[in-house]
């Protein structure tokens, strides 16, 4: 109704309003600004911190460019994108349902241990394509199964999934270590690691590059997640549950089942990330290896507004940041944990910018009413006294 | 064999209690803090970051000032400063508590690791032993009064532990019998009612979150100063999250928080215990046990865990 009247009145009101295209452009610009400003602010704040630590921020960020983009370094960044994108796909899916699966580290590592354990024998004994498919499915299954306890607890009792997924994650990290030292241990070496997959039996590269095809799997997963979320009834149900569980129940949606299924899907995608990383890049796994990819990806999933397609440029940016960051941190003799600080800062600035943007949209003051009152009260009092 | 059974009975139990206390006190402080902010309706996922900030600054304080008290004070200060981020962003501006909490945890992990490794990585300084205050008479009980492999004997703890236990009792009284406690609970259960009664929800929650930060910082400082005698990157290893579970299972009752914390403290100190008992388990299994215990507890008592209805929801006056 309202859109019809707006359409009819459109030409009449045109002189007063700006044309539709410019409004749309403005909105896109607004979204872009809201997404990029937090990153810029975080980099600036990180630069100040680098200065405080006695490092040159320009050299640091310059080294990120050198190590992440220049020459063939961009291919290293692209290789790193594969697991990032797959984990991001899993997170987008479950965050859309307003469920917090924060156990990605454990799900990833356990799946990686299983893949690294079975891959060396499997790739030599069955046709390579079959081995890859089996291993990807195995990794996905392991990741999915590891979400089952939190999923059932959440579905049955409403237990806070943040806690349960984190606890399961800590357990999985130790379990992976036990598996690597025990059943999957490579007997030919005293080091606590699995047998190495022969180089020619790893995931093939995209012709002309060193980038393995895991990246294509990741892009496919992103497309599938985007399709499911935006074009299917299941995706709609998922988002209704995320937006308002009570409305979803009145709508006749089987919430417990939906919770469990979305958890399984999320764990499956995280598991795929492990398979891509092990089969494409590392070829083996050693105890104590925990890249914790998910921790650093989270802000970019939020910055992309939980939109699967929008995740891609952000993840590409972060892949460069993290690949180049390794070199930059090494050159500046800083631990790579410095990236965690940047990531935390991005998250903080993002929430603030988001808040300011929302207030601006509403045409409201940037301060919440209570705080404005508190700030204004002394002024008013003074005026009254005068 | 006789010797082994003696070990099982005497040293084992003493060590279980003393070790549980040593590992449980940081959890206790932090979980008491979380109990306060959960009651007031703020879910503090950033507890891990606050603990680490407290642990690092507490270590700095104790290292440079050479007394444990300076360390506890700087730890409390660092925890409160970190929680100030949460106060401003989550309580005043009403931003997403989970996102900000994750940010605080990640940032806290990163910054303490970077600062420690840039300044101390070559030295890795250790702190001196913490002076203890024996309780007269009780410390002469033959078995429980003894010190075993570096743990404080049960009745001779650092003063701050007694203060912490006293604080838990005080907190019970505050929660149950004072206006402050009533306000805190109302802020978590039905903030509109508190607002209608003329008490500021924002102020109540702000003080609650600051108190949480102070206690988490103290917990972290105790962990660094008395627990490990130094700082390492990622020192807390998920204890902040354990504290959240403890507060949840204890349903915000301080005495129950103390009991649960000591139980999980025993689980955390299992590795030394099992060595004493002559059981050889791999470190991974031992590391896994506390988390497995929490999952088990959550499965068993899932129905009984209680969270206030307004938890993690920002309060906006007039909004429905």
Contacts between the chains, C-beta under 8 A, distances in Angstrom:
chain1	res1	chain2	res2	distance
A	49	B	111	7.9
A	53	B	114	7.4
A	53	B	115	8.0
A	53	B	118	5.8
A	100	B	98	6.3
A	102	B	102	7.7
A	149	B	295	6.6
A	149	B	299	7.5
A	153	B	298	6.4
A	153	B	299	6.7
A	153	B	302	5.8
A	156	B	302	7.4
A	157	B	302	3.9
A	157	B	303	5.9
A	157	B	305	7.9
A	159	B	298	5.8
A	159	B	302	5.0
A	159	B	305	6.6
A	160	B	248	7.0
A	160	B	305	8.0
A	160	B	307	7.1
A	162	B	45	6.6
A	162	B	98	7.0
A	163	B	241	6.5
A	163	B	244	6.0
A	163	B	245	5.3
A	163	B	248	7.1
A	163	B	294	7.8
A	163	B	298	7.3
A	164	B	295	6.8
A	164	B	298	6.2
A	166	B	238	7.0
A	166	B	241	5.0
A	167	B	241	7.3
A	167	B	245	7.3
A	167	B	291	4.7
A	167	B	294	5.1
A	167	B	295	5.2
A	167	B	298	7.7
A	168	B	291	7.8
A	168	B	295	6.6
A	170	B	238	5.4
A	170	B	287	7.9
A	170	B	288	7.5
A	170	B	291	4.4
A	171	B	288	5.2
A	171	B	291	4.9
A	171	B	292	5.9
A	171	B	295	7.1
A	174	B	284	4.1
A	174	B	285	7.3
A	174	B	287	5.0
A	174	B	288	4.3
A	175	B	284	7.5
A	175	B	288	6.9
A	177	B	284	4.8
A	178	B	282	6.6
A	178	B	284	4.8
A	178	B	285	7.0
A	181	B	282	7.3
A	181	B	284	7.7
A	295	B	106	6.1
A	296	B	106	7.9
A	298	B	102	6.3
A	298	B	106	8.0
A	299	B	103	7.7
A	302	B	99	6.5
A	333	B	118	7.8
A	334	B	114	6.1
A	334	B	117	7.6
A	334	B	118	6.4
A	335	B	113	5.7
A	335	B	114	5.8
A	335	B	117	4.6
A	335	B	118	7.8
A	335	B	233	7.3
A	337	B	109	6.9
A	337	B	110	4.8
A	337	B	113	3.9
A	337	B	114	5.6
A	337	B	117	7.6
A	337	B	233	6.7
A	338	B	110	6.4
A	338	B	114	5.1
A	339	B	110	7.1
A	340	B	106	5.1
A	340	B	107	7.0
A	340	B	109	5.5
A	340	B	110	2.9
A	340	B	111	7.9
A	340	B	113	7.4
A	341	B	106	8.0
A	341	B	107	5.7
A	341	B	110	3.7
A	341	B	111	5.1
A	341	B	114	6.4
A	342	B	110	7.7
A	343	B	106	5.5
A	343	B	107	7.8
A	343	B	110	7.4
A	344	B	49	8.0
A	344	B	103	4.7
A	344	B	104	7.1
A	344	B	105	7.8
A	344	B	106	4.1
A	344	B	107	2.7
A	344	B	108	7.6
A	344	B	110	6.1
A	344	B	111	7.9
A	345	B	103	7.8
A	345	B	107	6.5
A	347	B	99	6.1
A	347	B	100	7.5
A	347	B	102	6.4
A	347	B	103	3.5
A	347	B	106	7.1
A	347	B	107	7.9
A	348	B	85	7.0
A	348	B	89	7.1
A	348	B	100	6.9
A	348	B	103	4.8
A	348	B	107	7.3
A	350	B	99	7.7
A	351	B	89	6.1
A	351	B	95	4.5
A	351	B	96	6.3
A	351	B	99	5.6
A	351	B	100	5.9
A	351	B	103	7.5
A	352	B	89	6.9
A	352	B	93	7.7
A	352	B	95	7.4
A	354	B	95	7.6
A	355	B	93	5.5
A	355	B	94	7.9
A	355	B	95	5.7
A	368	B	92	6.3
A	368	B	93	5.9
A	368	B	94	6.4
A	368	B	316	7.3
A	369	B	316	8.0
A	369	B	317	6.2
A	370	B	92	7.5
A	370	B	200	7.3
A	370	B	202	5.1
A	370	B	317	6.4
A	371	B	92	5.4
A	371	B	93	7.8
A	371	B	202	7.8
